[in-house]
Amino acid sequence: MTVLVDPPLWPRHGRVWGHLVSDASLGELHEFAARAGIPERGFDLDHYDVPAERYDELLALGAQLVDTRELVRRLRASGLRVPARDRHRDRH
């Protein structure tokens, strides 16, 4: 069981964001996010959006930094990935 974070590459709202996921369960992901103080509103069906300035803290708490392709590969392998076609366009 691992919590993963990919590099912050996506600009939005004056910040640069990345994704926090679990390769095991949503329960693990939510527990980690709560421990890190990430608000529930940052959850988007299979991941949390996290700003670049939180990365040092997330890594110190045990998140593993992986590239985006690896994050998506492991999320898909876990069965937790929500495909783009199943996402609502108005979520962001």
PyMOL Python script that loads the backbone (N, CA, C, O; Angstrom):
from pymol import cmd

cmd.read_pdbstr("""\
ATOM      1  N   MET A   1       0.842  -1.176   0.000  1.00  0.00           N
ATOM      2  CA  MET A   1       0.000   0.000   0.000  1.00  0.00           C
ATOM      3  C   MET A   1       0.888   1.240   0.000  1.00  0.00           C
ATOM      4  O   MET A   1       1.790   1.394   0.823  1.00  0.00           O
ATOM      5  N   THR A   2       0.596   2.105  -0.946  1.00  0.00           N
ATOM      6  CA  THR A   2       1.429   3.288  -1.095  1.00  0.00           C
ATOM      7  C   THR A   2       0.578   4.480  -1.479  1.00  0.00           C
ATOM      8  O   THR A   2      -0.341   4.370  -2.291  1.00  0.00           O
ATOM      9  N   VAL A   3       0.890   5.609  -0.893  1.00  0.00           N
ATOM     10  CA  VAL A   3       0.297   6.864  -1.325  1.00  0.00           C
ATOM     11  C   VAL A   3       1.317   7.521  -2.248  1.00  0.00           C
ATOM     12  O   VAL A   3       2.493   7.649  -1.907  1.00  0.00           O
ATOM     13  N   LEU A   4       0.850   7.931  -3.412  1.00  0.00           N
ATOM     14  CA  LEU A   4       1.704   8.464  -4.471  1.00  0.00           C
ATOM     15  C   LEU A   4       1.343   9.908  -4.769  1.00  0.00           C
ATOM     16  O   LEU A   4       0.193  10.320  -4.614  1.00  0.00           O
ATOM     17  N   VAL A   5       2.334  10.668  -5.198  1.00  0.00           N
ATOM     18  CA  VAL A   5       2.114  12.038  -5.636  1.00  0.00           C
ATOM     19  C   VAL A   5       2.931  12.244  -6.906  1.00  0.00           C
ATOM     20  O   VAL A   5       4.078  11.805  -6.990  1.00  0.00           O
ATOM     21  N   ASP A   6       2.341  12.911  -7.893  1.00  0.00           N
ATOM     22  CA  ASP A   6       3.089  13.188  -9.121  1.00  0.00           C
ATOM     23  C   ASP A   6       3.569  14.639  -9.094  1.00  0.00           C
ATOM     24  O   ASP A   6       3.094  15.433  -8.281  1.00  0.00           O
ATOM     25  N   PRO A   7       4.497  14.986  -9.965  1.00  0.00           N
ATOM     26  CA  PRO A   7       5.034  16.350  -9.960  1.00  0.00           C
ATOM     27  C   PRO A   7       3.938  17.397 -10.194  1.00  0.00           C
ATOM     28  O   PRO A   7       3.030  17.169 -10.994  1.00  0.00           O
ATOM     29  N   PRO A   8       4.014  18.519  -9.517  1.00  0.00           N
ATOM     30  CA  PRO A   8       3.032  19.583  -9.734  1.00  0.00           C
ATOM     31  C   PRO A   8       3.283  20.253 -11.083  1.00  0.00           C
ATOM     32  O   PRO A   8       4.284  20.946 -11.267  1.00  0.00           O
ATOM     33  N   LEU A   9       2.368  20.038 -12.018  1.00  0.00           N
ATOM     34  CA  LEU A   9       2.534  20.526 -13.389  1.00  0.00           C
ATOM     35  C   LEU A   9       1.346  21.324 -13.903  1.00  0.00           C
ATOM     36  O   LEU A   9       1.423  21.909 -14.984  1.00  0.00           O
ATOM     37  N   TRP A  10       0.239  21.361 -13.150  1.00  0.00           N
ATOM     38  CA  TRP A  10      -1.003  21.921 -13.674  1.00  0.00           C
ATOM     39  C   TRP A  10      -1.335  23.239 -12.985  1.00  0.00           C
ATOM     40  O   TRP A  10      -1.696  23.247 -11.809  1.00  0.00           O
ATOM     41  N   PRO A  11      -1.214  24.367 -13.716  1.00  0.00           N
ATOM     42  CA  PRO A  11      -1.531  25.669 -13.123  1.00  0.00           C
ATOM     43  C   PRO A  11      -3.049  25.885 -13.043  1.00  0.00           C
ATOM     44  O   PRO A  11      -3.794  25.552 -13.964  1.00  0.00           O
ATOM     45  N   ARG A  12      -3.474  26.447 -11.918  1.00  0.00           N
ATOM     46  CA  ARG A  12      -4.883  26.798 -11.730  1.00  0.00           C
ATOM     47  C   ARG A  12      -4.990  27.648 -10.467  1.00  0.00           C
ATOM     48  O   ARG A  12      -4.362  27.350  -9.452  1.00  0.00           O
ATOM     49  N   HIS A  13      -5.777  28.688 -10.540  1.00  0.00           N
ATOM     50  CA  HIS A  13      -6.034  29.549  -9.383  1.00  0.00           C
ATOM     51  C   HIS A  13      -4.741  30.151  -8.814  1.00  0.00           C
ATOM     52  O   HIS A  13      -4.616  30.307  -7.600  1.00  0.00           O
ATOM     53  N   GLY A  14      -3.793  30.485  -9.676  1.00  0.00           N
ATOM     54  CA  GLY A  14      -2.564  31.122  -9.226  1.00  0.00           C
ATOM     55  C   GLY A  14      -1.577  30.210  -8.531  1.00  0.00           C
ATOM     56  O   GLY A  14      -0.631  30.685  -7.902  1.00  0.00           O
ATOM     57  N   ARG A  15      -1.780  28.909  -8.633  1.00  0.00           N
ATOM     58  CA  ARG A  15      -0.894  27.917  -8.025  1.00  0.00           C
ATOM     59  C   ARG A  15      -0.597  26.838  -9.054  1.00  0.00           C
ATOM     60  O   ARG A  15      -1.204  26.800 -10.124  1.00  0.00           O
ATOM     61  N   VAL A  16       0.338  25.969  -8.720  1.00  0.00           N
ATOM     62  CA  VAL A  16       0.627  24.806  -9.568  1.00  0.00           C
ATOM     63  C   VAL A  16       0.279  23.562  -8.751  1.00  0.00           C
ATOM     64  O   VAL A  16       0.666  23.436  -7.589  1.00  0.00           O
ATOM     65  N   TRP A  17      -0.454  22.653  -9.376  1.00  0.00           N
ATOM     66  CA  TRP A  17      -1.047  21.514  -8.668  1.00  0.00           C
ATOM     67  C   TRP A  17      -0.539  20.183  -9.207  1.00  0.00           C
ATOM     68  O   TRP A  17      -0.118  20.075 -10.359  1.00  0.00           O
ATOM     69  N   GLY A  18      -0.592  19.182  -8.348  1.00  0.00           N
ATOM     70  CA  GLY A  18      -0.348  17.792  -8.710  1.00  0.00           C
ATOM     71  C   GLY A  18      -1.438  16.935  -8.092  1.00  0.00           C
ATOM     72  O   GLY A  18      -2.438  17.447  -7.588  1.00  0.00           O
ATOM     73  N   HIS A  19      -1.233  15.627  -8.138  1.00  0.00           N
ATOM     74  CA  HIS A  19      -2.259  14.692  -7.682  1.00  0.00           C
ATOM     75  C   HIS A  19      -1.717  13.758  -6.616  1.00  0.00           C
ATOM     76  O   HIS A  19      -0.571  13.314  -6.684  1.00  0.00           O
ATOM     77  N   LEU A  20      -2.551  13.469  -5.638  1.00  0.00           N
ATOM     78  CA  LEU A  20      -2.241  12.532  -4.570  1.00  0.00           C
ATOM     79  C   LEU A  20      -3.210  11.367  -4.705  1.00  0.00           C
ATOM     80  O   LEU A  20      -4.423  11.572  -4.726  1.00  0.00           O
ATOM     81  N   VAL A  21      -2.684  10.132  -4.796  1.00  0.00           N
ATOM     82  CA  VAL A  21      -3.517   8.944  -4.959  1.00  0.00           C
ATOM     83  C   VAL A  21      -3.014   7.831  -4.050  1.00  0.00           C
ATOM     84  O   VAL A  21      -1.917   7.907  -3.496  1.00  0.00           O
ATOM     85  N   SER A  22      -3.827   6.810  -3.911  1.00  0.00           N
ATOM     86  CA  SER A  22      -3.416   5.565  -3.265  1.00  0.00           C
ATOM     87  C   SER A  22      -3.450   4.471  -4.309  1.00  0.00           C
ATOM     88  O   SER A  22      -4.316   4.466  -5.184  1.00  0.00           O
ATOM     89  N   ASP A  23      -2.508   3.542  -4.220  1.00  0.00           N
ATOM     90  CA  ASP A  23      -2.551   2.398  -5.131  1.00  0.00           C
ATOM     91  C   ASP A  23      -3.202   1.194  -4.452  1.00  0.00           C
ATOM     92  O   ASP A  23      -3.117   0.069  -4.944  1.00  0.00           O
ATOM     93  N   ALA A  24      -3.867   1.452  -3.292  1.00  0.00           N
ATOM     94  CA  ALA A  24      -4.493   0.351  -2.559  1.00  0.00           C
ATOM     95  C   ALA A  24      -5.974   0.579  -2.269  1.00  0.00           C
ATOM     96  O   ALA A  24      -6.801  -0.295  -2.528  1.00  0.00           O
ATOM     97  N   SER A  25      -6.310   1.764  -1.727  1.00  0.00           N
ATOM     98  CA  SER A  25      -7.711   1.982  -1.359  1.00  0.00           C
ATOM     99  C   SER A  25      -8.001   3.462  -1.166  1.00  0.00           C
ATOM    100  O   SER A  25      -7.113   4.254  -0.851  1.00  0.00           O
ATOM    101  N   LEU A  26      -9.259   3.813  -1.363  1.00  0.00           N
ATOM    102  CA  LEU A  26      -9.673   5.187  -1.096  1.00  0.00           C
ATOM    103  C   LEU A  26      -9.611   5.482   0.398  1.00  0.00           C
ATOM    104  O   LEU A  26      -9.364   6.620   0.798  1.00  0.00           O
ATOM    105  N   GLY A  27      -9.834   4.466   1.219  1.00  0.00           N
ATOM    106  CA  GLY A  27      -9.719   4.650   2.660  1.00  0.00           C
ATOM    107  C   GLY A  27      -8.316   5.091   3.049  1.00  0.00           C
ATOM    108  O   GLY A  27      -8.151   6.009   3.853  1.00  0.00           O
ATOM    109  N   GLU A  28      -7.308   4.440   2.483  1.00  0.00           N
ATOM    110  CA  GLU A  28      -5.923   4.829   2.749  1.00  0.00           C
ATOM    111  C   GLU A  28      -5.671   6.263   2.281  1.00  0.00           C
ATOM    112  O   GLU A  28      -5.023   7.047   2.974  1.00  0.00           O
ATOM    113  N   LEU A  29      -6.187   6.592   1.108  1.00  0.00           N
ATOM    114  CA  LEU A  29      -6.001   7.934   0.561  1.00  0.00           C
ATOM    115  C   LEU A  29      -6.646   8.986   1.465  1.00  0.00           C
ATOM    116  O   LEU A  29      -6.018   9.995   1.783  1.00  0.00           O
ATOM    117  N   HIS A  30      -7.886   8.760   1.878  1.00  0.00           N
ATOM    118  CA  HIS A  30      -8.582   9.728   2.729  1.00  0.00           C
ATOM    119  C   HIS A  30      -7.902   9.868   4.094  1.00  0.00           C
ATOM    120  O   HIS A  30      -7.820  10.970   4.636  1.00  0.00           O
ATOM    121  N   GLU A  31      -7.419   8.764   4.645  1.00  0.00           N
ATOM    122  CA  GLU A  31      -6.734   8.811   5.941  1.00  0.00           C
ATOM    123  C   GLU A  31      -5.457   9.633   5.820  1.00  0.00           C
ATOM    124  O   GLU A  31      -5.172  10.464   6.682  1.00  0.00           O
ATOM    125  N   PHE A  32      -4.694   9.410   4.766  1.00  0.00           N
ATOM    126  CA  PHE A  32      -3.455  10.158   4.554  1.00  0.00           C
ATOM    127  C   PHE A  32      -3.764  11.641   4.366  1.00  0.00           C
ATOM    128  O   PHE A  32      -3.102  12.495   4.955  1.00  0.00           O
ATOM    129  N   ALA A  33      -4.762  11.943   3.552  1.00  0.00           N
ATOM    130  CA  ALA A  33      -5.126  13.335   3.301  1.00  0.00           C
ATOM    131  C   ALA A  33      -5.556  14.029   4.594  1.00  0.00           C
ATOM    132  O   ALA A  33      -5.189  15.180   4.831  1.00  0.00           O
ATOM    133  N   ALA A  34      -6.322  13.345   5.419  1.00  0.00           N
ATOM    134  CA  ALA A  34      -6.756  13.929   6.690  1.00  0.00           C
ATOM    135  C   ALA A  34      -5.549  14.186   7.590  1.00  0.00           C
ATOM    136  O   ALA A  34      -5.455  15.240   8.220  1.00  0.00           O
ATOM    137  N   ARG A  35      -4.638  13.235   7.648  1.00  0.00           N
ATOM    138  CA  ARG A  35      -3.427  13.396   8.463  1.00  0.00           C
ATOM    139  C   ARG A  35      -2.584  14.571   7.976  1.00  0.00           C
ATOM    140  O   ARG A  35      -1.944  15.261   8.770  1.00  0.00           O
ATOM    141  N   ALA A  36      -2.592  14.792   6.650  1.00  0.00           N
ATOM    142  CA  ALA A  36      -1.821  15.888   6.059  1.00  0.00           C
ATOM    143  C   ALA A  36      -2.565  17.222   6.107  1.00  0.00           C
ATOM    144  O   ALA A  36      -2.002  18.258   5.755  1.00  0.00           O
ATOM    145  N   GLY A  37      -3.820  17.200   6.539  1.00  0.00           N
ATOM    146  CA  GLY A  37      -4.602  18.434   6.610  1.00  0.00           C
ATOM    147  C   GLY A  37      -5.097  18.917   5.262  1.00  0.00           C
ATOM    148  O   GLY A  37      -5.343  20.109   5.079  1.00  0.00           O
ATOM    149  N   ILE A  38      -5.243  18.004   4.318  1.00  0.00           N
ATOM    150  CA  ILE A  38      -5.771  18.362   2.992  1.00  0.00           C
ATOM    151  C   ILE A  38      -7.293  18.378   3.084  1.00  0.00           C
ATOM    152  O   ILE A  38      -7.891  17.387   3.504  1.00  0.00           O
ATOM    153  N   PRO A  39      -7.928  19.472   2.704  1.00  0.00           N
ATOM    154  CA  PRO A  39      -9.390  19.557   2.832  1.00  0.00           C
ATOM    155  C   PRO A  39     -10.112  18.578   1.898  1.00  0.00           C
ATOM    156  O   PRO A  39      -9.643  18.271   0.801  1.00  0.00           O
ATOM    157  N   GLU A  40     -11.262  18.104   2.370  1.00  0.00           N
ATOM    158  CA  GLU A  40     -12.068  17.165   1.589  1.00  0.00           C
ATOM    159  C   GLU A  40     -12.442  17.725   0.215  1.00  0.00           C
ATOM    160  O   GLU A  40     -12.606  16.967  -0.741  1.00  0.00           O
ATOM    161  N   ARG A  41     -12.577  19.046   0.117  1.00  0.00           N
ATOM    162  CA  ARG A  41     -12.955  19.652  -1.166  1.00  0.00           C
ATOM    163  C   ARG A  41     -11.885  19.414  -2.239  1.00  0.00           C
ATOM    164  O   ARG A  41     -12.159  19.599  -3.425  1.00  0.00           O
ATOM    165  N   GLY A  42     -10.675  19.009  -1.845  1.00  0.00           N
ATOM    166  CA  GLY A  42      -9.610  18.706  -2.798  1.00  0.00           C
ATOM    167  C   GLY A  42      -9.736  17.343  -3.437  1.00  0.00           C
ATOM    168  O   GLY A  42      -8.957  17.007  -4.329  1.00  0.00           O
ATOM    169  N   PHE A  43     -10.719  16.531  -2.995  1.00  0.00           N
ATOM    170  CA  PHE A  43     -10.897  15.178  -3.532  1.00  0.00           C
ATOM    171  C   PHE A  43     -11.693  15.225  -4.823  1.00  0.00           C
ATOM    172  O   PHE A  43     -12.731  15.881  -4.900  1.00  0.00           O
ATOM    173  N   ASP A  44     -11.201  14.524  -5.840  1.00  0.00           N
ATOM    174  CA  ASP A  44     -11.856  14.490  -7.149  1.00  0.00           C
ATOM    175  C   ASP A  44     -11.994  13.044  -7.627  1.00  0.00           C
ATOM    176  O   ASP A  44     -11.304  12.620  -8.554  1.00  0.00           O
ATOM    177  N   LEU A  45     -12.880  12.304  -6.993  1.00  0.00           N
ATOM    178  CA  LEU A  45     -13.293  10.946  -7.357  1.00  0.00           C
ATOM    179  C   LEU A  45     -12.237   9.864  -7.154  1.00  0.00           C
ATOM    180  O   LEU A  45     -12.571   8.790  -6.653  1.00  0.00           O
ATOM    181  N   ASP A  46     -10.985  10.098  -7.519  1.00  0.00           N
ATOM    182  CA  ASP A  46      -9.948   9.085  -7.318  1.00  0.00           C
ATOM    183  C   ASP A  46      -8.614   9.679  -6.874  1.00  0.00           C
ATOM    184  O   ASP A  46      -7.623   8.963  -6.731  1.00  0.00           O
ATOM    185  N   HIS A  47      -8.598  10.991  -6.659  1.00  0.00           N
ATOM    186  CA  HIS A  47      -7.352  11.660  -6.256  1.00  0.00           C
ATOM    187  C   HIS A  47      -7.664  12.960  -5.519  1.00  0.00           C
ATOM    188  O   HIS A  47      -8.778  13.480  -5.575  1.00  0.00           O
ATOM    189  N   TYR A  48      -6.663  13.458  -4.839  1.00  0.00           N
ATOM    190  CA  TYR A  48      -6.719  14.800  -4.272  1.00  0.00           C
ATOM    191  C   TYR A  48      -5.834  15.695  -5.117  1.00  0.00           C
ATOM    192  O   TYR A  48      -4.741  15.294  -5.516  1.00  0.00           O
ATOM    193  N   ASP A  49      -6.293  16.896  -5.389  1.00  0.00           N
ATOM    194  CA  ASP A  49      -5.455  17.922  -6.001  1.00  0.00           C
ATOM    195  C   ASP A  49      -4.667  18.579  -4.868  1.00  0.00           C
ATOM    196  O   ASP A  49      -5.239  18.988  -3.858  1.00  0.00           O
ATOM    197  N   VAL A  50      -3.349  18.674  -5.046  1.00  0.00           N
ATOM    198  CA  VAL A  50      -2.503  19.259  -3.997  1.00  0.00           C
ATOM    199  C   VAL A  50      -1.566  20.296  -4.607  1.00  0.00           C
ATOM    200  O   VAL A  50      -0.988  20.065  -5.669  1.00  0.00           O
ATOM    201  N   PRO A  51      -1.415  21.439  -3.937  1.00  0.00           N
ATOM    202  CA  PRO A  51      -0.545  22.491  -4.460  1.00  0.00           C
ATOM    203  C   PRO A  51       0.938  22.166  -4.222  1.00  0.00           C
ATOM    204  O   PRO A  51       1.292  21.449  -3.286  1.00  0.00           O
ATOM    205  N   ALA A  52       1.769  22.703  -5.078  1.00  0.00           N
ATOM    206  CA  ALA A  52       3.208  22.439  -5.030  1.00  0.00           C
ATOM    207  C   ALA A  52       3.806  22.742  -3.664  1.00  0.00           C
ATOM    208  O   ALA A  52       4.702  22.030  -3.212  1.00  0.00           O
ATOM    209  N   GLU A  53       3.326  23.782  -3.006  1.00  0.00           N
ATOM    210  CA  GLU A  53       3.929  24.160  -1.729  1.00  0.00           C
ATOM    211  C   GLU A  53       3.683  23.153  -0.608  1.00  0.00           C
ATOM    212  O   GLU A  53       4.261  23.294   0.470  1.00  0.00           O
ATOM    213  N   ARG A  54       2.845  22.144  -0.830  1.00  0.00           N
ATOM    214  CA  ARG A  54       2.589  21.098   0.172  1.00  0.00           C
ATOM    215  C   ARG A  54       3.458  19.860  -0.026  1.00  0.00           C
ATOM    216  O   ARG A  54       3.420  18.944   0.796  1.00  0.00           O
ATOM    217  N   TYR A  55       4.244  19.819  -1.110  1.00  0.00           N
ATOM    218  CA  TYR A  55       4.960  18.590  -1.461  1.00  0.00           C
ATOM    219  C   TYR A  55       5.974  18.137  -0.419  1.00  0.00           C
ATOM    220  O   TYR A  55       6.030  16.948  -0.105  1.00  0.00           O
ATOM    221  N   ASP A  56       6.766  19.035   0.119  1.00  0.00           N
ATOM    222  CA  ASP A  56       7.757  18.631   1.125  1.00  0.00           C
ATOM    223  C   ASP A  56       7.079  17.943   2.307  1.00  0.00           C
ATOM    224  O   ASP A  56       7.563  16.929   2.809  1.00  0.00           O
ATOM    225  N   GLU A  57       5.968  18.497   2.737  1.00  0.00           N
ATOM    226  CA  GLU A  57       5.222  17.904   3.853  1.00  0.00           C
ATOM    227  C   GLU A  57       4.671  16.529   3.483  1.00  0.00           C
ATOM    228  O   GLU A  57       4.766  15.591   4.274  1.00  0.00           O
ATOM    229  N   LEU A  58       4.098  16.405   2.291  1.00  0.00           N
ATOM    230  CA  LEU A  58       3.540  15.115   1.863  1.00  0.00           C
ATOM    231  C   LEU A  58       4.616  14.043   1.788  1.00  0.00           C
ATOM    232  O   LEU A  58       4.394  12.903   2.197  1.00  0.00           O
ATOM    233  N   LEU A  59       5.767  14.404   1.272  1.00  0.00           N
ATOM    234  CA  LEU A  59       6.873  13.439   1.181  1.00  0.00           C
ATOM    235  C   LEU A  59       7.367  13.068   2.581  1.00  0.00           C
ATOM    236  O   LEU A  59       7.695  11.908   2.831  1.00  0.00           O
ATOM    237  N   ALA A  60       7.423  14.029   3.482  1.00  0.00           N
ATOM    238  CA  ALA A  60       7.851  13.754   4.855  1.00  0.00           C
ATOM    239  C   ALA A  60       6.868  12.822   5.566  1.00  0.00           C
ATOM    240  O   ALA A  60       7.264  12.049   6.439  1.00  0.00           O
ATOM    241  N   LEU A  61       5.591  12.895   5.194  1.00  0.00           N
ATOM    242  CA  LEU A  61       4.576  12.013   5.776  1.00  0.00           C
ATOM    243  C   LEU A  61       4.570  10.624   5.143  1.00  0.00           C
ATOM    244  O   LEU A  61       3.876   9.726   5.620  1.00  0.00           O
ATOM    245  N   GLY A  62       5.344  10.445   4.066  1.00  0.00           N
ATOM    246  CA  GLY A  62       5.466   9.116   3.473  1.00  0.00           C
ATOM    247  C   GLY A  62       4.957   8.953   2.060  1.00  0.00           C
ATOM    248  O   GLY A  62       5.031   7.854   1.510  1.00  0.00           O
ATOM    249  N   ALA A  63       4.442  10.010   1.450  1.00  0.00           N
ATOM    250  CA  ALA A  63       4.024   9.894   0.050  1.00  0.00           C
ATOM    251  C   ALA A  63       5.254   9.654  -0.818  1.00  0.00           C
ATOM    252  O   ALA A  63       6.339  10.162  -0.535  1.00  0.00           O
ATOM    253  N   GLN A  64       5.068   8.883  -1.866  1.00  0.00           N
ATOM    254  CA  GLN A  64       6.158   8.570  -2.793  1.00  0.00           C
ATOM    255  C   GLN A  64       5.986   9.395  -4.059  1.00  0.00           C
ATOM    256  O   GLN A  64       4.929   9.352  -4.688  1.00  0.00           O
ATOM    257  N   LEU A  65       7.019  10.147  -4.440  1.00  0.00           N
ATOM    258  CA  LEU A  65       6.981  10.946  -5.665  1.00  0.00           C
ATOM    259  C   LEU A  65       7.267  10.041  -6.854  1.00  0.00           C
ATOM    260  O   LEU A  65       8.295   9.366  -6.904  1.00  0.00           O
ATOM    261  N   VAL A  66       6.332  10.035  -7.822  1.00  0.00           N
ATOM    262  CA  VAL A  66       6.493   9.259  -9.057  1.00  0.00           C
ATOM    263  C   VAL A  66       6.091  10.155 -10.221  1.00  0.00           C
ATOM    264  O   VAL A  66       5.389  11.148 -10.030  1.00  0.00           O
ATOM    265  N   ASP A  67       6.533   9.807 -11.424  1.00  0.00           N
ATOM    266  CA  ASP A  67       6.106  10.619 -12.560  1.00  0.00           C
ATOM    267  C   ASP A  67       4.633  10.342 -12.858  1.00  0.00           C
ATOM    268  O   ASP A  67       4.059   9.362 -12.383  1.00  0.00           O
ATOM    269  N   THR A  68       4.043  11.221 -13.648  1.00  0.00           N
ATOM    270  CA  THR A  68       2.607  11.146 -13.904  1.00  0.00           C
ATOM    271  C   THR A  68       2.201   9.833 -14.556  1.00  0.00           C
ATOM    272  O   THR A  68       1.164   9.267 -14.212  1.00  0.00           O
ATOM    273  N   ARG A  69       2.999   9.345 -15.485  1.00  0.00           N
ATOM    274  CA  ARG A  69       2.655   8.067 -16.134  1.00  0.00           C
ATOM    275  C   ARG A  69       2.617   6.916 -15.136  1.00  0.00           C
ATOM    276  O   ARG A  69       1.728   6.066 -15.189  1.00  0.00           O
ATOM    277  N   GLU A  70       3.587   6.895 -14.229  1.00  0.00           N
ATOM    278  CA  GLU A  70       3.623   5.844 -13.205  1.00  0.00           C
ATOM    279  C   GLU A  70       2.434   5.968 -12.268  1.00  0.00           C
ATOM    280  O   GLU A  70       1.833   4.959 -11.897  1.00  0.00           O
ATOM    281  N   LEU A  71       2.086   7.182 -11.881  1.00  0.00           N
ATOM    282  CA  LEU A  71       0.937   7.390 -11.011  1.00  0.00           C
ATOM    283  C   LEU A  71      -0.327   6.854 -11.668  1.00  0.00           C
ATOM    284  O   LEU A  71      -1.092   6.131 -11.031  1.00  0.00           O
ATOM    285  N   VAL A  72      -0.556   7.194 -12.925  1.00  0.00           N
ATOM    286  CA  VAL A  72      -1.758   6.731 -13.627  1.00  0.00           C
ATOM    287  C   VAL A  72      -1.724   5.216 -13.808  1.00  0.00           C
ATOM    288  O   VAL A  72      -2.746   4.550 -13.645  1.00  0.00           O
ATOM    289  N   ARG A  73      -0.557   4.670 -14.142  1.00  0.00           N
ATOM    290  CA  ARG A  73      -0.441   3.215 -14.320  1.00  0.00           C
ATOM    291  C   ARG A  73      -0.819   2.485 -13.036  1.00  0.00           C
ATOM    292  O   ARG A  73      -1.574   1.513 -13.068  1.00  0.00           O
ATOM    293  N   ARG A  74      -0.299   2.951 -11.916  1.00  0.00           N
ATOM    294  CA  ARG A  74      -0.575   2.289 -10.643  1.00  0.00           C
ATOM    295  C   ARG A  74      -2.009   2.516 -10.179  1.00  0.00           C
ATOM    296  O   ARG A  74      -2.605   1.637  -9.556  1.00  0.00           O
ATOM    297  N   LEU A  75      -2.560   3.672 -10.472  1.00  0.00           N
ATOM    298  CA  LEU A  75      -3.959   3.930 -10.129  1.00  0.00           C
ATOM    299  C   LEU A  75      -4.876   3.022 -10.935  1.00  0.00           C
ATOM    300  O   LEU A  75      -5.830   2.462 -10.394  1.00  0.00           O
ATOM    301  N   ARG A  76      -4.594   2.875 -12.214  1.00  0.00           N
ATOM    302  CA  ARG A  76      -5.388   1.952 -13.048  1.00  0.00           C
ATOM    303  C   ARG A  76      -5.266   0.514 -12.548  1.00  0.00           C
ATOM    304  O   ARG A  76      -6.267  -0.193 -12.435  1.00  0.00           O
ATOM    305  N   ALA A  77      -4.050   0.084 -12.250  1.00  0.00           N
ATOM    306  CA  ALA A  77      -3.813  -1.291 -11.786  1.00  0.00           C
ATOM    307  C   ALA A  77      -4.561  -1.573 -10.481  1.00  0.00           C
ATOM    308  O   ALA A  77      -4.956  -2.710 -10.223  1.00  0.00           O
ATOM    309  N   SER A  78      -4.753  -0.542  -9.664  1.00  0.00           N
ATOM    310  CA  SER A  78      -5.448  -0.710  -8.386  1.00  0.00           C
ATOM    311  C   SER A  78      -6.956  -0.866  -8.572  1.00  0.00           C
ATOM    312  O   SER A  78      -7.653  -1.327  -7.668  1.00  0.00           O
ATOM    313  N   GLY A  79      -7.460  -0.479  -9.751  1.00  0.00           N
ATOM    314  CA  GLY A  79      -8.903  -0.501  -9.998  1.00  0.00           C
ATOM    315  C   GLY A  79      -9.625   0.731  -9.484  1.00  0.00           C
ATOM    316  O   GLY A  79     -10.853   0.799  -9.539  1.00  0.00           O
ATOM    317  N   LEU A  80      -8.874   1.707  -8.986  1.00  0.00           N
ATOM    318  CA  LEU A  80      -9.480   2.912  -8.414  1.00  0.00           C
ATOM    319  C   LEU A  80      -9.630   4.060  -9.405  1.00  0.00           C
ATOM    320  O   LEU A  80     -10.314   5.038  -9.100  1.00  0.00           O
ATOM    321  N   ARG A  81      -9.022   3.974 -10.564  1.00  0.00           N
ATOM    322  CA  ARG A  81      -9.041   5.061 -11.552  1.00  0.00           C
ATOM    323  C   ARG A  81     -10.454   5.302 -12.050  1.00  0.00           C
ATOM    324  O   ARG A  81     -11.157   4.363 -12.423  1.00  0.00           O
ATOM    325  N   VAL A  82     -10.867   6.552 -12.057  1.00  0.00           N
ATOM    326  CA  VAL A  82     -12.156   6.952 -12.634  1.00  0.00           C
ATOM    327  C   VAL A  82     -11.847   7.537 -14.007  1.00  0.00           C
ATOM    328  O   VAL A  82     -11.190   8.574 -14.099  1.00  0.00           O
ATOM    329  N   PRO A  83     -12.314   6.885 -15.083  1.00  0.00           N
ATOM    330  CA  PRO A  83     -12.014   7.374 -16.436  1.00  0.00           C
ATOM    331  C   PRO A  83     -12.615   8.755 -16.693  1.00  0.00           C
ATOM    332  O   PRO A  83     -13.629   9.124 -16.102  1.00  0.00           O
ATOM    333  N   ALA A  84     -11.981   9.499 -17.570  1.00  0.00           N
ATOM    334  CA  ALA A  84     -12.432  10.852 -17.908  1.00  0.00           C
ATOM    335  C   ALA A  84     -13.896  10.855 -18.349  1.00  0.00           C
ATOM    336  O   ALA A  84     -14.634  11.788 -18.031  1.00  0.00           O
ATOM    337  N   ARG A  85     -14.318   9.837 -19.067  1.00  0.00           N
ATOM    338  CA  ARG A  85     -15.708   9.801 -19.557  1.00  0.00           C
ATOM    339  C   ARG A  85     -16.730   9.710 -18.420  1.00  0.00           C
ATOM    340  O   ARG A  85     -17.906  10.019 -18.614  1.00  0.00           O
ATOM    341  N   ASP A  86     -16.275   9.280 -17.223  1.00  0.00           N
ATOM    342  CA  ASP A  86     -17.169   9.158 -16.083  1.00  0.00           C
ATOM    343  C   ASP A  86     -17.124  10.364 -15.146  1.00  0.00           C
ATOM    344  O   ASP A  86     -17.805  10.394 -14.121  1.00  0.00           O
ATOM    345  N   ARG A  87     -16.319  11.348 -15.509  1.00  0.00           N
ATOM    346  CA  ARG A  87     -16.198  12.570 -14.701  1.00  0.00           C
ATOM    347  C   ARG A  87     -17.196  13.613 -15.201  1.00  0.00           C
ATOM    348  O   ARG A  87     -17.496  13.667 -16.393  1.00  0.00           O
ATOM    349  N   HIS A  88     -17.700  14.425 -14.308  1.00  0.00           N
ATOM    350  CA  HIS A  88     -18.596  15.509 -14.695  1.00  0.00           C
ATOM    351  C   HIS A  88     -17.757  16.703 -15.146  1.00  0.00           C
ATOM    352  O   HIS A  88     -16.804  17.079 -14.464  1.00  0.00           O
ATOM    353  N   ARG A  89     -18.090  17.282 -16.247  1.00  0.00           N
ATOM    354  CA  ARG A  89     -17.348  18.419 -16.773  1.00  0.00           C
ATOM    355  C   ARG A  89     -17.379  19.634 -15.858  1.00  0.00           C
ATOM    356  O   ARG A  89     -16.467  20.460 -15.909  1.00  0.00           O
ATOM    357  N   ASP A  90     -18.390  19.764 -15.033  1.00  0.00           N
ATOM    358  CA  ASP A  90     -18.538  20.945 -14.183  1.00  0.00           C
ATOM    359  C   ASP A  90     -17.865  20.804 -12.822  1.00  0.00           C
ATOM    360  O   ASP A  90     -18.088  21.646 -11.952  1.00  0.00           O
ATOM    361  N   ARG A  91     -17.075  19.804 -12.610  1.00  0.00           N
ATOM    362  CA  ARG A  91     -16.443  19.577 -11.295  1.00  0.00           C
ATOM    363  C   ARG A  91     -15.362  20.612 -11.024  1.00  0.00           C
ATOM    364  O   ARG A  91     -15.109  20.908  -9.856  1.00  0.00           O
ATOM    365  N   HIS A  92     -14.704  21.185 -12.044  1.00  0.00           N
ATOM    366  CA  HIS A  92     -13.614  22.149 -11.815  1.00  0.00           C
ATOM    367  C   HIS A  92     -13.916  23.465 -12.475  1.00  0.00           C
ATOM    368  O   HIS A  92     -13.115  24.396 -12.391  1.00  0.00           O
TER     369      HIS A  92
END
""", "prot")
cmd.dss("prot")
cmd.show_as("cartoon", "prot")
cmd.util.cbc("prot")
cmd.orient("prot")
